[in-house]
Amino acid sequence: MDIENIFPTMTENADNVSRIHKRYTLTTLTPSSHYLSLLISMIATAAMVALALFAYFKTGDKILFSLPLSIAVLFGTQLLDSRLLKTEFSKVVHLSAFGTLLWFVTVLGGFVSAYVFSKPNLLPIYITEGMFLFASFRIGLFTSVMGAKLKTAWAICLIQPMAMFFVFVPAEYWITMLSDLKAIGYGLVFLFLATSWTLLSDRAAGVKVPRTHKILQAYVAAWTRNDPSEMETLMEERSQSSKVSTFQILFKTKNNECRLVVPDVHPGPFHPIGGSNIPYLIYKNLNYSAMVMHSVSDHSLNLPSKSQVEAYLSSLNKSSTIHKGYDCTKPATVQVNKARAVGMLFGKTAVLILSLSPHGMEDVPLYVKSELEQYGKNRGFEKILIVDSHNAMGEEILKQDSDDLLKAAKSNLDTLITKERFPLEIGYANSENLKIQSDDLGPGKIGVMCFKIDNEKFFLGWADSNNMKNGLREEIVTDLSKHGYDLLEICTSDSHYKAREARNKYGYFYFGSLSESQVVASWYLNLAKKAEQDLSPAMFETLQQETDVKVMGPKQLENYSKSLDRAMRITQGFLVGTTAFFLFTLL
């Protein structure tokens, strides 16, 4: 296997996901509530009407009539837009907020420009120009976000701006302002630019993915209405059939059982699409007594739809037993520079947990897994289960750090071979009864597993979350150590579930971004005590299941990323051109 070729592939795939995320975070620029957008549109309208009446037309005495009527027309046309477009009222309110702000900025800019250049006679032009600019903005948003056909957008783009125009502009100015050739010319240029942008940006995707606007509309439906159906259909159509493996170590005591689960599928692509919440669904499917680890995998192994998730979950009950046993080694920990590997050996199956905490990390590269599996096979191990602990926020893993992880893991395997085996006792506790409410955790919350080996107790922590705050793992380990508990590692599931919208650069809340460190430490201490009390002699079974499902594959993400990049370049070009032309009109 060509390791040098694998590493760039992992990096490129991670870059694709990162670029897609950056493009989609632009959709969070809207206000958090449509009530806030409604308020913004009303304030912008009020400010524009006041400026026009007092500074443009010198008819400030009419404001008590014009202002409330303008607000009423604004609200009425918003309702009309939602009916004509057959869309949610909240969407048209968000659009209206930006549009009225744009119109107000045009009127304000025209007022400043007219007096700076001593051309007050040009003032009425800017009100008409702003009306057309508002209409052109509506064309772009109607077609891209709301899915309206271009001819529909053209038919209704002027309804709201023109209705407002006729309300606050004195009647004696109507014919003059609407017949001004310069103002009409400016308006037609803006409408042409909006139409051209719509046509070109929608076709930026090429033939390998759906049209850009269709992807955007599906994304907005999933994000705003929690309706993933359209996005899942698009993704599943372009996904590829694959055989994915799931490995479990099932611990059985006289009264209970718990599991370590290492699935090859990767959580994602984003909430609520496909397998974004797959760790919790596995946890729930296995009777709420499992730690669902992050394997060495990336977003190419995302399940694209709920139907594929259900097919995958149903297969877990058909796992075949590879090995059974009653004893294991004590854990081994090896540190190489920033890299740390924690290992345990159950029969001939080694579990390796890799971490760079507190220095931060992204997905462990596939070549690390490939080399370790071959290394373990050469030394007589039956199976190497590699866990990406995913417990500190960071950028893509540097080649040096990846190599250090590999060195630490190989050294750990060499150590495990020499270790004596002892009978195993196991205890497990989850947070189902703790009533933890924190939006930086997924629905699986947290769990702790206790291993008693040769009268020594070792603890393993788990969190159903998308990564962790840097240093949180160390604070928890230190706190538990003060109480006599040896916490080997804390792993996250890398869940892409979101309890609520996260308006930050990540698009999610990582564990510790909302929860206080001392509170989190107390949760783990509580569970460690419960797991310790649950200790009982145990046997283990290593289980394996291979499932035929569709996964997204690396090319689909690459195609989405490239199409969004092309659409963004087109958009940037039109924004620069439109802004330059707008400034020209002011001068």
C-alpha positions as CSV (number, residue, x, y, z in Angstrom):
1,M,0.0,0.0,0.0
2,D,1.4,3.4,-1.0
3,I,1.4,5.4,2.3
4,E,2.5,8.6,0.7
5,N,-0.5,8.6,-1.6
6,I,-3.0,7.9,1.3
7,F,-1.9,10.9,3.4
8,P,-2.6,13.6,0.8
9,T,-6.0,12.0,0.2
10,M,-7.0,12.3,3.8
11,T,-5.8,15.9,3.9
12,E,-7.6,16.9,0.7
13,N,-10.9,15.2,2.0
14,A,-10.7,17.1,5.3
15,D,-10.0,20.4,3.3
16,N,-13.1,19.7,1.2
17,V,-15.3,19.4,4.4
18,S,-13.7,22.5,5.8
19,R,-14.4,24.6,2.7
20,I,-18.0,23.3,2.5
21,H,-18.5,24.3,6.1
22,K,-17.1,27.8,5.5
23,R,-19.5,28.3,2.6
24,Y,-22.5,27.1,4.5
25,T,-21.7,29.2,7.6
26,L,-22.7,32.2,5.4
27,T,-26.3,31.1,5.8
28,T,-26.1,31.9,9.5
29,L,-25.7,35.6,8.7
30,T,-29.4,36.0,9.0
31,P,-30.7,37.3,12.4
32,S,-31.4,34.5,14.9
33,S,-35.2,35.2,14.9
34,H,-37.6,36.3,12.2
35,Y,-39.0,38.7,14.9
36,L,-35.7,40.4,14.9
37,S,-35.6,40.6,11.2
38,L,-39.1,42.1,11.2
39,L,-37.9,44.7,13.7
40,I,-34.9,45.5,11.5
41,S,-37.0,45.9,8.4
42,M,-39.4,48.2,10.3
43,I,-36.6,50.3,11.7
44,A,-34.8,50.5,8.2
45,T,-38.1,51.5,6.6
46,A,-38.9,54.1,9.3
47,A,-35.4,55.6,8.9
48,M,-35.6,55.7,5.1
49,V,-39.1,57.3,5.1
50,A,-38.0,59.9,7.6
51,L,-34.9,60.8,5.6
52,A,-36.9,61.0,2.4
53,L,-39.6,63.2,3.8
54,F,-37.4,65.6,5.7
55,A,-34.3,65.7,3.5
56,Y,-35.5,64.9,0.0
57,F,-39.0,66.2,-0.3
58,K,-39.1,68.7,2.6
59,T,-42.5,67.4,3.6
60,G,-41.8,66.3,7.2
61,D,-45.4,67.2,8.2
62,K,-46.6,64.1,6.4
63,I,-44.6,61.6,8.4
64,L,-47.4,60.9,10.9
65,F,-49.4,59.6,7.9
66,S,-46.7,58.1,5.7
67,L,-44.7,56.3,8.3
68,P,-47.4,54.0,9.8
69,L,-48.8,53.4,6.3
70,S,-45.3,52.4,5.0
71,I,-44.9,49.9,7.9
72,A,-48.3,48.5,7.2
73,V,-47.5,48.1,3.5
74,L,-44.2,46.5,4.4
75,F,-45.9,43.9,6.6
76,G,-48.7,43.3,4.1
77,T,-46.3,42.7,1.2
78,Q,-44.3,40.3,3.4
79,L,-47.4,38.3,3.9
80,L,-48.1,38.5,0.1
81,D,-44.6,37.3,-0.7
82,S,-45.0,34.2,1.5
83,R,-48.3,33.4,-0.3
84,L,-46.9,33.9,-3.8
85,L,-43.7,32.0,-3.2
86,K,-45.5,29.3,-1.0
87,T,-42.8,29.6,1.6
88,E,-42.4,30.3,5.3
89,F,-43.1,33.8,6.5
90,S,-39.8,33.8,8.4
91,K,-37.9,33.5,5.1
92,V,-39.5,36.5,3.4
93,V,-39.0,38.6,6.6
94,H,-35.3,37.8,6.7
95,L,-35.1,38.8,3.0
96,S,-37.1,42.0,3.6
97,A,-34.8,43.0,6.4
98,F,-31.7,42.9,4.2
99,G,-33.6,44.5,1.3
100,T,-34.9,47.5,3.3
101,L,-31.5,48.0,4.8
102,L,-30.0,48.1,1.3
103,W,-32.6,50.6,0.2
104,F,-32.0,52.8,3.2
105,V,-28.2,52.7,2.6
106,T,-28.8,53.8,-1.0
107,V,-31.0,56.7,0.1
108,L,-28.5,57.7,2.8
109,G,-25.5,57.4,0.4
110,G,-27.4,59.5,-2.2
111,F,-28.1,62.2,0.4
112,V,-24.5,62.4,1.4
113,S,-23.2,62.3,-2.2
114,A,-25.7,65.0,-3.4
115,Y,-24.5,67.5,-0.8
116,V,-20.8,66.6,-1.0
117,F,-20.9,67.2,-4.7
118,S,-23.5,70.0,-4.5
119,K,-26.0,68.3,-6.7
120,P,-29.2,68.3,-4.6
121,N,-31.3,68.0,-7.7
122,L,-30.2,64.4,-8.1
123,L,-31.7,63.3,-4.8
124,P,-34.9,61.7,-6.2
125,I,-32.8,59.4,-8.4
126,Y,-31.4,57.6,-5.4
127,I,-34.8,56.6,-4.1
128,T,-35.7,55.1,-7.5
129,E,-32.3,53.5,-7.8
130,G,-32.7,52.0,-4.3
131,M,-36.1,50.6,-5.2
132,F,-34.6,48.8,-8.2
133,L,-31.6,47.6,-6.2
134,F,-34.0,46.2,-3.6
135,A,-35.9,44.4,-6.5
136,S,-32.7,43.0,-7.9
137,F,-31.7,41.7,-4.5
138,R,-35.1,40.0,-4.3
139,I,-34.5,38.3,-7.7
140,G,-31.3,36.8,-6.4
141,L,-32.7,35.5,-3.1
142,F,-36.0,34.3,-4.6
143,T,-34.3,32.1,-7.1
144,S,-31.3,30.9,-5.0
145,V,-32.7,30.4,-1.5
146,M,-36.5,30.0,-2.1
147,G,-36.4,28.0,-5.3
148,A,-38.6,30.3,-7.4
149,K,-38.3,30.2,-11.2
150,L,-36.6,33.2,-12.7
151,K,-39.7,34.4,-14.5
152,T,-41.6,34.2,-11.2
153,A,-38.9,36.2,-9.5
154,W,-39.1,38.8,-12.2
155,A,-42.9,39.0,-12.0
156,I,-43.0,39.7,-8.2
157,C,-39.6,41.4,-7.5
158,L,-41.0,44.9,-7.7
159,I,-44.2,44.3,-5.7
160,Q,-42.8,45.2,-2.2
161,P,-40.4,48.0,-3.2
162,M,-42.9,49.7,-5.5
163,A,-45.8,49.4,-3.1
164,M,-43.7,51.1,-0.5
165,F,-42.5,53.7,-3.0
166,F,-46.1,54.8,-3.8
167,V,-46.8,55.1,-0.1
168,F,-44.0,57.4,1.1
169,V,-43.1,59.3,-2.1
170,P,-45.5,62.2,-2.6
171,A,-47.9,61.7,-5.5
172,E,-46.6,64.7,-7.4
173,Y,-43.2,63.1,-7.7
174,W,-44.3,59.7,-9.1
175,I,-44.3,60.4,-12.8
176,T,-41.1,62.4,-12.7
177,M,-39.1,59.9,-10.7
178,L,-40.4,56.8,-12.5
179,S,-39.7,58.3,-15.9
180,D,-36.2,59.5,-15.2
181,L,-34.0,57.8,-17.8
182,K,-30.9,57.8,-15.6
183,A,-32.7,56.2,-12.7
184,I,-34.4,53.7,-14.9
185,G,-31.0,52.9,-16.6
186,Y,-29.4,52.3,-13.2
187,G,-32.2,50.1,-12.2
188,L,-32.1,48.0,-15.4
189,V,-28.3,47.5,-14.8
190,F,-29.0,46.2,-11.3
191,L,-31.7,43.9,-12.5
192,F,-29.5,42.6,-15.3
193,L,-26.7,41.9,-12.9
194,A,-29.0,40.0,-10.5
195,T,-30.4,37.9,-13.4
196,S,-26.9,37.1,-14.7
197,W,-25.7,36.1,-11.3
198,T,-28.7,33.8,-10.8
199,L,-28.0,32.0,-14.1
200,L,-24.3,31.7,-13.8
201,S,-24.1,30.8,-10.1
202,D,-26.8,28.1,-10.5
203,R,-24.7,26.4,-13.2
204,A,-21.4,26.6,-11.3
205,A,-21.8,23.0,-10.1
206,G,-21.2,21.4,-13.5
207,V,-22.6,18.0,-14.3
208,K,-21.3,15.9,-11.4
209,V,-23.6,17.5,-8.7
210,P,-27.0,19.1,-8.6
211,R,-27.4,22.7,-9.4
212,T,-25.9,25.0,-6.8
213,H,-29.2,26.6,-5.9
214,K,-30.8,23.2,-5.5
215,I,-28.1,22.2,-3.0
216,L,-28.6,25.5,-1.1
217,Q,-32.3,25.1,-0.9
218,A,-32.0,21.5,0.4
219,Y,-29.5,22.7,3.0
220,V,-31.7,25.6,4.1
221,A,-34.7,23.2,4.4
222,A,-32.6,20.9,6.6
223,W,-31.3,23.8,8.7
224,T,-34.4,25.9,9.2
225,R,-37.2,23.3,9.0
226,N,-35.3,20.2,10.3
227,D,-36.3,18.5,7.1
228,P,-33.4,16.5,5.7
229,S,-35.4,14.6,3.1
230,E,-34.3,16.6,0.0
231,M,-30.7,16.8,1.0
232,E,-30.6,13.1,1.8
233,T,-32.1,12.3,-1.6
234,L,-29.4,14.4,-3.4
235,M,-26.6,12.8,-1.4
236,E,-27.8,9.2,-1.6
237,E,-28.2,9.4,-5.3
238,R,-24.5,10.2,-5.6
239,S,-23.3,7.8,-2.9
240,Q,-21.5,4.6,-3.5
241,S,-22.1,1.1,-2.2
242,S,-19.5,-0.1,0.3
243,K,-18.9,-2.8,2.9
244,V,-18.3,-1.2,6.3
245,S,-17.1,-3.1,9.4
246,T,-18.1,-2.6,13.0
247,F,-16.1,-4.1,15.8
248,Q,-17.3,-4.5,19.4
249,I,-15.8,-5.8,22.6
250,L,-18.8,-7.1,24.6
251,F,-18.2,-7.3,28.4
252,K,-20.6,-9.7,30.2
253,T,-21.1,-10.0,33.9
254,K,-23.6,-12.0,35.8
255,N,-26.3,-9.3,35.7
256,N,-25.2,-6.7,33.1
257,E,-23.3,-6.1,29.9
258,C,-21.6,-3.2,28.3
259,R,-19.6,-2.6,25.1
260,L,-16.8,-0.8,23.4
261,V,-17.9,-0.1,19.8
262,V,-15.6,0.9,17.0
263,P,-17.6,1.6,13.8
264,D,-16.0,2.3,10.5
265,V,-18.8,4.7,9.6
266,H,-18.1,8.4,10.4
267,P,-20.6,10.8,12.0
268,G,-21.9,13.4,9.6
269,P,-22.1,15.1,7.3
270,F,-24.1,17.6,9.3
271,H,-27.2,17.7,11.5
272,P,-29.8,16.4,10.8
273,I,-28.6,14.8,7.6
274,G,-27.9,11.0,7.4
275,G,-25.6,9.6,10.1
276,S,-25.0,12.9,11.9
277,N,-26.3,11.4,15.1
278,I,-25.1,7.8,14.4
279,P,-23.1,7.4,17.7
280,Y,-26.2,8.0,19.9
281,L,-28.3,5.7,17.6
282,I,-25.8,2.9,18.1
283,Y,-25.7,3.6,21.8
284,K,-29.5,3.5,22.0
285,N,-29.7,0.4,19.8
286,L,-27.3,-1.4,22.2
287,N,-29.5,-0.8,25.2
288,Y,-27.8,2.4,26.4
289,S,-24.7,0.5,27.6
290,A,-22.1,1.2,25.0
291,M,-19.2,3.6,24.4
292,V,-19.3,4.4,20.7
293,M,-15.8,5.4,19.7
294,H,-14.5,7.4,16.8
295,S,-12.6,5.1,14.5
296,V,-9.8,6.1,12.1
297,S,-12.2,7.3,9.4
298,D,-13.3,10.5,7.7
299,H,-16.3,12.1,6.0
300,S,-16.1,9.9,3.0
301,L,-17.6,7.2,5.2
302,N,-20.7,9.3,6.1
303,L,-24.1,7.5,5.7
304,P,-26.1,9.8,3.4
305,S,-29.6,9.1,4.6
306,K,-31.9,7.8,7.3
307,S,-32.6,4.7,5.3
308,Q,-28.9,3.8,5.2
309,V,-28.6,4.5,8.9
310,E,-31.5,2.1,9.6
311,A,-30.0,-0.6,7.4
312,Y,-26.7,-0.2,9.2
313,L,-28.3,-0.3,12.7
314,S,-30.3,-3.4,12.0
315,S,-27.1,-5.3,11.0
316,L,-25.5,-4.8,14.5
317,N,-27.6,-7.6,15.9
318,K,-26.1,-10.0,13.5
319,S,-22.5,-9.7,14.6
320,S,-20.3,-12.8,14.6
321,T,-18.0,-13.7,17.5
322,I,-14.3,-13.7,16.8
323,H,-13.0,-14.6,20.3
324,K,-14.1,-15.1,23.9
325,G,-12.0,-14.7,27.0
326,Y,-11.9,-13.9,30.7
327,D,-8.5,-12.1,31.1
328,C,-6.7,-9.2,29.8
329,T,-3.5,-7.1,30.3
330,K,-3.2,-4.0,32.4
331,P,-3.3,-0.8,30.3
332,A,-0.1,0.6,28.8
333,T,0.4,4.3,28.1
334,V,3.2,5.5,25.7
335,Q,4.0,9.2,25.1
336,V,6.1,10.4,22.1
337,N,6.3,14.2,22.0
338,K,2.7,15.4,21.8
339,A,1.4,12.0,20.8
340,R,-0.1,9.5,23.3
341,A,-1.3,6.0,22.9
342,V,-3.2,4.0,25.5
343,G,-3.5,0.3,24.9
344,M,-5.1,-2.8,26.3
345,L,-5.1,-6.4,25.1
346,F,-8.1,-8.7,25.2
347,G,-7.1,-12.1,24.0
348,K,-5.4,-11.4,20.7
349,T,-7.3,-8.2,20.1
350,A,-5.6,-4.9,21.0
351,V,-7.4,-1.7,21.6
352,L,-5.3,1.4,21.0
353,I,-6.6,4.9,21.9
354,L,-4.7,7.7,20.2
355,S,-4.6,11.4,21.3
356,L,-2.7,14.6,20.9
357,S,-4.6,16.3,23.8
358,P,-4.2,19.1,25.0
359,H,-2.5,20.2,21.7
360,G,-5.5,19.6,19.4
361,M,-6.2,17.3,16.6
362,E,-8.5,16.5,13.7
363,D,-9.2,13.0,12.2
364,V,-6.2,10.6,12.4
365,P,-4.9,9.8,8.9
366,L,-5.8,6.5,7.4
367,Y,-2.1,5.6,6.9
368,V,-1.7,5.3,10.6
369,K,-4.4,2.7,10.8
370,S,-3.0,0.8,7.8
371,E,0.5,0.6,9.2
372,L,-0.6,-0.4,12.7
373,E,-2.9,-3.1,11.4
374,Q,0.0,-4.5,9.3
375,Y,2.4,-4.1,12.2
376,G,0.1,-5.9,14.6
377,K,-0.5,-8.7,12.1
378,N,3.3,-9.3,11.8
379,R,3.5,-9.6,15.6
380,G,0.7,-12.1,16.0
381,F,-2.2,-9.9,17.0
382,E,-5.6,-11.1,15.6
383,K,-7.1,-7.6,15.4
384,I,-6.0,-4.1,16.2
385,L,-8.9,-1.7,17.1
386,I,-7.7,1.9,16.8
387,V,-9.7,4.6,18.4
388,D,-9.3,8.3,17.5
389,S,-10.0,9.9,20.9
390,H,-10.9,13.2,19.2
391,N,-10.6,15.0,22.6
392,A,-9.0,18.4,21.8
393,M,-9.8,21.1,19.2
394,G,-7.2,21.6,16.5
395,E,-6.3,21.9,12.8
396,E,-5.4,19.0,10.5
397,I,-2.8,16.8,12.1
398,L,0.7,17.6,10.9
399,K,2.7,14.8,9.4
400,Q,5.2,14.9,12.3
401,D,2.4,14.4,14.8
402,S,0.9,11.6,12.8
403,D,4.2,9.9,12.7
404,D,4.6,10.3,16.5
405,L,1.2,8.7,17.0
406,L,2.3,5.8,14.9
407,K,5.6,5.5,16.9
408,A,3.7,5.6,20.2
409,A,1.1,3.1,19.1
410,K,3.8,0.6,17.8
411,S,5.7,0.9,21.0
412,N,2.5,0.3,22.9
413,L,1.9,-2.9,20.9
414,D,5.4,-4.1,21.7
415,T,4.7,-3.5,25.4
416,L,1.4,-5.3,25.4
417,I,2.9,-8.4,24.0
418,T,5.1,-8.7,27.1
419,K,2.4,-8.0,29.6
420,E,0.9,-10.6,31.9
421,R,-2.8,-11.3,31.7
422,F,-5.2,-11.3,34.6
423,P,-8.9,-12.0,35.2
424,L,-11.1,-9.1,34.4
425,E,-13.8,-7.3,36.4
426,I,-15.9,-4.7,34.8
427,G,-18.2,-1.9,35.9
428,Y,-20.1,0.6,33.8
429,A,-22.2,3.7,34.4
430,N,-23.9,6.2,32.1
431,S,-25.5,9.5,32.7
432,E,-29.1,8.5,31.9
433,N,-30.2,9.3,35.5
434,L,-28.0,12.4,36.1
435,K,-30.4,14.7,34.2
436,I,-27.5,16.5,32.5
437,Q,-28.7,19.4,30.3
438,S,-25.9,20.9,28.2
439,D,-26.1,21.8,24.5
440,D,-22.4,20.9,24.0
441,L,-23.3,17.2,24.5
442,G,-25.3,14.9,22.2
443,P,-28.2,12.9,23.6
444,G,-25.9,10.1,24.7
445,K,-24.3,12.5,27.2
446,I,-21.4,10.8,29.0
447,G,-20.3,7.4,30.4
448,V,-17.5,5.8,32.4
449,M,-16.2,2.2,32.3
450,C,-14.1,0.7,35.2
451,F,-11.6,-2.1,34.7
452,K,-10.3,-4.0,37.7
453,I,-7.2,-5.9,36.8
454,D,-4.9,-7.6,39.4
455,N,-6.6,-5.5,42.1
456,E,-5.9,-2.2,40.3
457,K,-8.7,0.0,38.9
458,F,-8.6,1.9,35.7
459,F,-11.3,4.2,34.3
460,L,-12.2,5.1,30.7
461,G,-14.4,8.1,30.0
462,W,-16.6,8.8,27.1
463,A,-18.7,11.8,25.8
464,D,-21.3,11.9,23.0
465,S,-19.9,15.2,21.6
466,N,-18.2,16.7,18.7
467,N,-14.7,17.0,20.1
468,M,-13.6,18.7,23.4
469,K,-12.2,22.0,24.6
470,N,-8.5,22.0,24.7
471,G,-7.2,21.1,28.2
472,L,-10.6,19.8,29.5
473,R,-9.4,16.2,29.4
474,E,-6.4,17.2,31.5
475,E,-8.6,19.0,34.1
476,I,-10.9,16.0,34.4
477,V,-8.0,13.6,34.7
478,T,-6.3,15.7,37.4
479,D,-9.6,16.1,39.4
480,L,-10.3,12.4,39.4
481,S,-6.7,11.6,40.3
482,K,-7.1,13.8,43.5
483,H,-9.9,11.4,44.5
484,G,-7.9,8.3,43.7
485,Y,-9.3,7.4,40.3
486,D,-6.9,6.6,37.5
487,L,-8.6,8.0,34.3
488,L,-6.8,6.5,31.3
489,E,-8.4,8.6,28.6
490,I,-11.6,10.5,27.7
491,C,-12.9,9.9,24.1
492,T,-15.6,11.7,22.2
493,S,-17.9,10.1,19.7
494,D,-17.5,13.1,17.3
495,S,-21.2,13.3,17.0
496,H,-22.5,15.9,14.6
497,Y,-25.8,16.2,16.4
498,K,-26.7,19.8,17.4
499,A,-29.2,20.5,20.2
500,R,-29.5,24.1,18.9
501,E,-28.0,26.3,16.3
502,A,-24.4,27.3,16.9
503,R,-23.6,30.7,15.5
504,N,-19.8,30.4,15.6
505,K,-17.1,29.6,13.2
506,Y,-17.3,25.8,13.9
507,G,-21.1,25.5,13.4
508,Y,-21.4,23.4,16.6
509,F,-20.6,23.5,20.3
510,Y,-17.6,21.3,21.3
511,F,-17.7,19.7,24.8
512,G,-16.6,22.3,27.3
513,S,-17.6,25.3,25.2
514,L,-20.8,25.7,27.3
515,S,-20.2,23.3,30.3
516,E,-18.0,24.5,33.1
517,S,-14.9,22.4,33.6
518,Q,-15.4,21.8,37.3
519,V,-19.0,20.8,36.7
520,V,-17.9,18.3,34.0
521,A,-15.3,16.9,36.3
522,S,-18.0,16.4,39.0
523,W,-20.1,14.5,36.4
524,Y,-17.2,12.1,35.7
525,L,-16.4,11.6,39.3
526,N,-20.0,10.7,40.0
527,L,-20.0,8.1,37.2
528,A,-16.6,6.8,38.2
529,K,-18.0,6.0,41.7
530,K,-21.0,4.3,40.2
531,A,-18.9,2.3,37.8
532,E,-16.7,1.2,40.7
533,Q,-19.7,0.1,42.7
534,D,-20.9,-1.9,39.6
535,L,-17.7,-3.9,39.4
536,S,-18.2,-7.6,38.8
537,P,-16.2,-10.6,37.3
538,A,-16.6,-10.5,33.5
539,M,-15.9,-12.3,30.3
540,F,-15.5,-10.6,27.0
541,E,-16.4,-11.3,23.4
542,T,-14.9,-9.6,20.4
543,L,-17.6,-9.2,17.7
544,Q,-17.4,-8.2,14.1
545,Q,-20.1,-7.3,11.6
546,E,-19.8,-6.2,7.9
547,T,-22.7,-4.3,6.4
548,D,-23.4,-3.4,2.8
549,V,-24.5,0.3,2.8
550,K,-24.1,3.4,0.8
551,V,-21.5,5.9,1.9
552,M,-20.8,9.4,0.5
553,G,-17.3,8.6,-0.7
554,P,-14.5,11.2,-1.2
555,K,-15.5,12.4,-4.7
556,Q,-19.0,13.6,-3.7
557,L,-17.6,15.9,-1.0
558,E,-14.9,17.1,-3.5
559,N,-17.5,17.9,-6.1
560,Y,-19.6,19.8,-3.7
561,S,-16.6,21.7,-2.5
562,K,-15.5,22.6,-6.0
563,S,-19.0,23.7,-7.1
564,L,-19.4,25.9,-4.0
565,D,-16.0,27.4,-4.6
566,R,-16.9,28.3,-8.2
567,A,-20.2,29.7,-7.1
568,M,-18.5,31.8,-4.5
569,R,-16.0,33.2,-7.0
570,I,-18.8,34.1,-9.3
571,T,-20.7,35.8,-6.4
572,Q,-17.6,37.7,-5.3
573,G,-17.1,38.9,-8.9
574,F,-20.7,40.2,-9.1
575,L,-20.5,41.8,-5.7
576,V,-17.4,43.7,-6.7
577,G,-19.0,44.7,-10.0
578,T,-22.3,45.7,-8.4
579,T,-20.6,47.7,-5.6
580,A,-18.3,49.5,-8.1
581,F,-21.4,50.4,-10.3
582,F,-23.3,51.6,-7.2
583,L,-20.4,53.8,-6.1
584,F,-20.3,55.2,-9.7
585,T,-23.9,56.2,-9.5
586,L,-23.2,58.1,-6.3
587,L,-20.4,60.0,-7.9
